[in-house]
Amino acid sequence: MRTYGNRLRQMLIMGMMLVSSHISAQDFDQFFQDATLRIDYIFAGDARHQEISVDEIHQVDHWWGKRRRLADLPVKGNGQLILRDHASHTVIYRNSFSTLFQEWLSYDEAHTVRKSFQNVFLAPMPKDTVDVTVELYDNRQEVMATLTHTVVPGDILIRKTGYENTTPYVTLQEAENPQRCIHITYVAEGYQEKEMDTYLQDAKEAMEALFAHEPFKSLRNRFHITALLSPSEDSGTSIPRKGIWKNTALHSHFDTFYSERYLTTLHLKDLHDLLAGTPYEHIIVLVNTDQYGGGGILNSYNLSMTHHRLFKPVVVHEFGHSFAGLGDEYAYDTEEIPMYPPDVEPWEPNLTTLKDFHGKWEDLIKPGTPIPTPLSDNPKTIEKRVGVFEGAGYATKGVYRGCQDCRMRTNENPVFCPVCDRALRQIIDFYTD
């Protein structure tokens, strides 16, 4: 790819960046009103069979998401929400996501037990009838479950939320252009009413930690940041392996899927009920605990502990997952998790199996660099030397990352590598340019 001209190189990069439908842009005002369509789903099943069911539908005051490139995607994700105009069948909105349900399907438990998971998706509120399709993809990026249903905006059973009796919030930062910005809201989890001052300080620290990293630092004025004041009955979070169960706003807990450090919430309806009426698109849940843990799910939420010494690098790392769909760049020496088949190219912009590497980051690799790329002992080159390094996506073999170290690999590395930096810039530009 380096032998081609700049114009062709840029076209290939953009082709990978935008997973476009047949309609690249739509007039927001033609199809949508200034409100949010919130659809609550139940995903259920096991490793052999999965089902999607509609739970509830809400109309929420104001729409805080994208108003341009409505049918385009910056990353494919593990699932997609697609809105089509009922009369013309034109795709008028599309968004991608990942879910805990799909992750759970990769665990042994999914072969012996059936479970259900809450999921909540947001779209602009249509002016007229739409057909809504939800697709879930397996690790081969093939559809494993799908549901299409019709939403009529005037349906009397669509619940209106976020118009009154809303949860208070504090604005931490205003974007330079409120019409083209990215909305992030911090959510308090496990903070009692008397601990709200502590929570606000934690939220400010999380915000500054994010903006200490490029590309967020130089593009800071494109972000609008708020902190939701959502108190809990109990302080802290649940730790099942210690027999500790707390009554908190989101019922978060460690030991998700029996993994000691995996801190999540399964109560997504409670999360979005609290957020109704708040200017939000991307969610960062701050959990009042000094135990190490967290998690990040594309276009769902980022959740992190706040009072462990590694709070700042973890909350930034998890935002890489939830905001941009960046994959984990580390591997487990003792456990191989088969998330990425060797004959399928990952959709994550910072991972490759070399099945279809063209258009990812090969233009960042200096001529003569061997692929795969051997590790270096020179600390001056580790952060910026771009290649194809084996060991990523939880696998020691067959999955590759772009740099030897990165914020998406270790907590000790202070920066996003050039591959992740560019992927983040492309996502920010997608939403704000």
C-alpha positions, 0 to 999 in steps of 0.5 A, a space after each residue: 500500500 505504501 507504493 500507491 499515491 496519497 489519494 488512493 491511500 486515503 481512499 482505502 483508509 476511509 473505506 475501512 473507516 466508514 462501513 457505509 450503507 447505500 445511503 451515506 447521509 440523510 437529512 435529519 429534519 426530514 425523518 426525525 424529531 428532536 427526541 430519542 427513541 429508546 428501545 429496551 430488548 431482552 437477549 436470551 439463549 445459550 451457545 446453540 440458540 439465541 433470541 431477541 425480544 422487545 421489552 419496552 419502548 420509550 420516547 426521551 426528551 431531546 436527541 444527543 447523538 449524531 445528526 449527520 452520516 446517519 446511515 454510516 458506521 465508523 466501526 462494524 461492532 458485534 451487532 447493529 441497530 438499523 432503522 428503515 423508513 417503513 414506506 420506502 424501506 430506506 435505511 435512515 439510521 444505523 449504529 453499531 454495538 457490542 454486548 455482554 450477552 455476546 461475550 458470555 456466549 464465548 464462556 463454557 457456562 453458555 454451553 450448559 445454561 440459558 440466560 437473558 440479558 437487558 440491552 438498551 439502544 438509542 436512536 433519533 425519534 422518527 417522525 413517521 413509522 419505521 422498521 427497526 432491525 437488530 442484528 447480533 453477529 458471532 465471532 465470524 461476523 455472521 448473523 446469529 440472531 436478528 429481529 425486525 419490528 415496527 415502531 409507530 411514533 404515535 403508539 400510546 404505549 411508548 412511555 415518555 421519560 426524561 421530561 420531568 422528575 429527572 436525575 440532577 447533573 452537573 456540567 463539567 465542561 461545555 463543548 465549543 460547538 454544541 451542535 457538533 460535539 460528543 456528549 459524555 456523562 459520568 454516572 455515580 455508582 455506589 456513592 451515598 448522598 453524603 459522598 457526592 462531593 467525593 464522586 464529583 472530584 472522582 469525575 473531574 479526575 477521570 475527565 482530566 485523565 482522559 484529556 491528558 491523552 492524545 488525541 483527546 487532549 488536542 480535541 478537547 473542545 469537541 466534548 461536552 461532559 456532565 456528571 449525573 448525581 445518582 446516589 446509592 443506598 449503600 456505599 461501594 459495590 458487590 463482591 460476590 466471592 467475598 459474600 458482599 452484596 450492596 444495594 446500589 443504584 446500578 447493582 454493579 458487581 465484581 466476578 462477572 462471568 466468575 472473573 474476579 476483576 470483571 466489574 460490570 452492571 447488568 441493569 441497563 434499564 436502571 442505568 438509562 432510567 437514571 440518565 433520562 433527561 441528561 445530555 448523554 451519548 457515551 456513558 462512563 460509570 464510576 464505581 466507589 471501590 478501591 478494588 481493581 476492576 472495570 469493563 468497557 462495551 462498545 456504545 454501551 458503557 465504560 465502568 471503572 473503579 475509582 479509588 484504586 491506584 490504577 484508576 486513571 489508566 483503567 478508565 481511559 483504557 476502558 473508554 477506548 473500548 466503549 467509545 471507539 471499539 478498540 480491542 484489548 492488545 494483551 494475551 493470556 499466557 495461561 488461558 487462550 480465549 478463542 475470540 478471533 478465528 484465524 481466518 477472519 479479519 477482526 473489525 477492531 481497528 487495532 487488531 489483525 489476524 493478517 487475513 485481510 490486513 490491507 487498509 488498516 495500519 500498514 501505511 504507518 509501517 516503515 519500509 523494510 519492517 518485517 511482518 510479523 515484527 520482532 520485539 525490541 529491547 530499545 525503550 526509546 522505540 517501543 512506544 512509536 515503532 509501528 509493526 505487526 506484533 503477535 499476541 493480542 485479543 487474549 491470544 498469544 498466537 495468531 492475533 496481532 497488534 500494531 505496537 509493542 506497547 500501548 494504553 490498550 495493552 498495559 496500564 504502565 504505558 502512558 499513551 495510545 500507540 500511533 495505531 490507536 491514536 489514529 483510530 480514535 481521531 477518526 471516530 472523533 472526526 466522524 462524529 464532529 467534522 
